[in-house]
Amino acid sequence: MENERDAETPKRNGRRRLVLFPLPFQGHINPMLQLANILHSNGFSITIIHTTFNFPNPSNHPHFTFVPISDGLSETEASNPDLIALLSVLNLKCVKPFEDCLAKLLADVSEEPITCLISDAILPFTRAVAERLKLPRIVLRTGGVSSFVVFAAYPILLEKGHIPIRDSRLEELVPELPPLRIKDLPVIKTSNPEALYEVVNSMVKETKASSGLIWNSFEELEQPALNALRQDFPIPIFPIGPFHKHFPTSSSSLIKEDQSSISWLNMQEPNSVIYVSFGSIAAIDKTEFLEIAWGLANSKRPFLWVVRPGLIRGSYWLEPLPNGFLENLEGRGHIVQWAPQQEVLCHPAVGAFWTHNGWNSTMESVCEGVPMICMPCFTDQLVNARYVSNVWRVGVQLENGLERGKIEKAIGRLMEDKEMRGRALQWKEKANLSLRQGGSSYQSLQCLISYISTF
Ligand code: UDP
């Protein structure tokens, strides 16, 4: 098939083209575009197919070709707070426009030949499309390997009755998946639990049926999970992360980054600031927001806090904050709607990261040696937080409700813990080493490039 296509297609510049299809959420767009940059710098041309919902700004990436497809989402569907319902509808409505678009790209003989498709694991419908078009498909899973292994164990977890989760068993260890407790299992509130199982099971099944699997992780960080995966998944596996540390790339933020974050950090003492951000999707109640605000204020430490519009349920932005809250702190607190997070985390003033443990945030913190306060909200964040606090031991987890006194104590404990900071710096070093010539991610990337070249 490939040879037939090659015979009738003039290769421009001898380059080969990869088509990438990200899931349209910030935590998936960022790693997909970082991967696109890594592959582009290794000689591939890049085409990004994207939905009209939540699309990255093409002018930040002039070296890629962006091709929009109409996802057909209604306004109500696009703003559905039930993430599982939104994922299910995306996976239905994108099939035809995606297939038409990919078929058109394949038929375009004026461009370089397309070598393969790289699609997000949570777009499982792309397996059947790629198969129909006879195009190899590699999957990018943007989460961690350790949490994926838990998703792959969903059938067992259901069979053993560990999920759906029962409140009476939250603290019990899951014998099949140490060191996870029942409350660390990757679930999410949804109006339709069956839809959650369907999303997870088809992600796992169609990932297994792919031609290869790329991870934004590195061997040293997740070796046991990678070994378990290699036993169960008979496909080539490429842990080539941390993606964002291969080289600096332009931002793929969907919200404008507030650069005052950096000028404010420039005025703070080294290792003194708590950076607080819960990513692009998680939401909290007004009461939780106020406990966080008072916990930060009472900690007496400087803080940079990302309060994304929509973070607080039922509010637009900072309305619940008491009048004069920030003014009374006399410059000790700075709140922005969106920060240049990678730059923030490598700023010398930052001493801790209070995070929801999305995988990108977790990796970005690990790579800068910044200890974490973990406040996972749903799905893989729960597993990531357990690994951060219990396996890699570079963070403390806030558990059993948000309360200002507990928050103040956790901040104090983390900021004073020199051993934890030492361990965090060791992980930073390991992440850096993995990318150097001969390092595990460096080698894995060479394998990935050779592998793609065999298609
Ligand atoms: N991010 C950012 N500025 C912010 C908050 C987050 O640039 O103020 C980026 C962050 O660096 C990460 C991504 O948004 O790359 C969030 O992904 P993650 O997996 O941590 O969480 P999600 O948003 O998917 O829950």
Boltz pocket constraint, residues with backbone or C-beta under 6 A from the ligand:
constraints:
  - pocket:
      binder: B
      contacts: [[A, 25], [A, 26], [A, 27], [A, 28], [A, 30], [A, 253], [A, 277], [A, 278], [A, 279], [A, 280], [A, 281], [A, 282], [A, 306], [A, 337], [A, 338], [A, 339], [A, 340], [A, 341], [A, 342], [A, 357], [A, 358], [A, 359], [A, 360], [A, 361], [A, 362], [A, 364]]
      max_distance: 6.0
